[in-house]
Amino acid sequence: MNLLFVCSRNRLRSPTAEAVFSMLDGYEVLSAGTGSDSEQEVSTDLVDWADVIFAMEGVHRRRLNQRFGARLRAKRLIVLGIRDEYSYMDPRLVELLKERVLPHLPVSHPVR
């Protein structure tokens, strides 16, 4: 299963999610940002690749819908409600990600 995590600039939240969940067996995980100044900007190829897209905030869902509306109809798009107030790999962010993402994934082993 392919998971895509999206935030604004792909520098803190979504790369943290990518690092945390890339350790799960059976999942390919990437991250991207909605802004043109993103480390990795979300693209048509990434949206098509993803089975599930996790947006950090509602604004990211709106931006995705504006740019890729028709392509998103067949995708699961989940808003995590995680604000931009954490640094990369902040332990509080890691725990929040696990709490909000894992219920959406059929995993047999918890992420450590």
C-alpha positions in Angstrom: 0.0 0.0 0.0 1.3 3.5 -0.9 1.0 6.3 1.6 1.5 9.9 0.8 1.8 12.5 3.6 1.3 16.2 2.7 2.0 19.4 4.5 2.9 22.9 3.3 6.6 22.9 2.6 7.6 19.3 3.1 10.2 20.2 5.7 8.9 19.1 9.1 5.6 17.3 9.5 5.3 15.2 6.4 9.0 14.2 6.3 8.6 13.1 9.9 5.6 11.0 9.0 7.5 9.5 6.1 10.4 8.5 8.4 8.1 7.1 11.0 5.9 5.0 8.8 8.4 3.9 6.2 9.5 1.3 8.8 6.2 -0.6 8.4 6.3 -3.8 6.3 4.0 -3.7 3.3 3.9 0.1 2.9 5.7 2.4 0.6 5.7 5.9 2.1 6.5 9.3 0.6 5.9 12.9 1.6 5.4 16.2 -0.3 4.3 19.8 0.2 1.6 21.9 -1.4 3.8 25.0 -1.7 5.9 25.8 -4.7 8.9 26.2 -2.3 8.5 22.7 -1.0 11.4 20.3 -0.7 9.3 17.9 -2.8 6.2 19.5 -4.2 3.1 17.3 -4.6 2.6 16.3 -8.2 0.1 14.4 -10.4 2.5 11.4 -10.3 2.5 11.3 -6.5 -1.2 11.6 -6.3 -1.7 8.8 -8.8 0.9 6.7 -7.0 -0.8 7.0 -3.6 -3.5 4.7 -2.3 -4.0 6.8 0.8 -3.2 10.5 1.2 -2.8 12.0 4.6 -3.1 15.8 4.8 -1.8 17.5 7.9 -4.5 20.2 7.9 -7.7 21.1 6.2 -5.9 23.7 4.1 -3.8 21.0 2.5 -6.9 19.1 1.6 -8.4 22.2 0.0 -5.2 22.8 -2.0 -5.1 19.2 -3.1 -8.7 19.4 -4.2 -8.0 22.6 -6.1 -5.1 21.1 -8.0 -6.0 17.4 -8.4 -9.8 17.3 -7.8 -10.8 14.7 -10.3 -7.8 12.4 -9.5 -8.7 12.4 -5.8 -12.2 11.0 -6.3 -10.8 7.4 -6.1 -8.4 8.1 -3.3 -8.8 8.0 0.5 -7.9 11.5 1.7 -7.6 11.8 5.4 -7.0 15.1 7.3 -4.9 14.5 10.5 -5.5 17.9 12.1 -1.8 18.4 13.0 -0.8 22.1 13.1 2.6 23.4 12.1 4.1 23.7 15.5 6.6 20.9 15.7 10.2 20.4 14.6 11.4 17.4 12.5 11.1 14.2 14.5 9.8 16.0 17.6 8.8 13.2 19.9 5.4 14.9 20.5 4.8 15.0 16.7 5.8 11.3 16.3 3.3 10.2 19.0 0.6 12.4 17.5 1.2 10.9 14.1 1.0 7.4 15.4 -2.2 8.2 17.3 -3.9 9.7 14.3 -2.5 7.5 11.4 -2.5 4.0 12.8 -6.3 3.7 13.1 -6.4 4.1 9.3 -3.9 1.3 8.6 -4.4 -2.4 8.9 -1.1 -3.1 10.6 -0.2 -6.1 12.7 2.7 -4.6 14.6 2.8 -1.2 16.2 5.3 1.4 15.1 8.1 1.8 17.7 
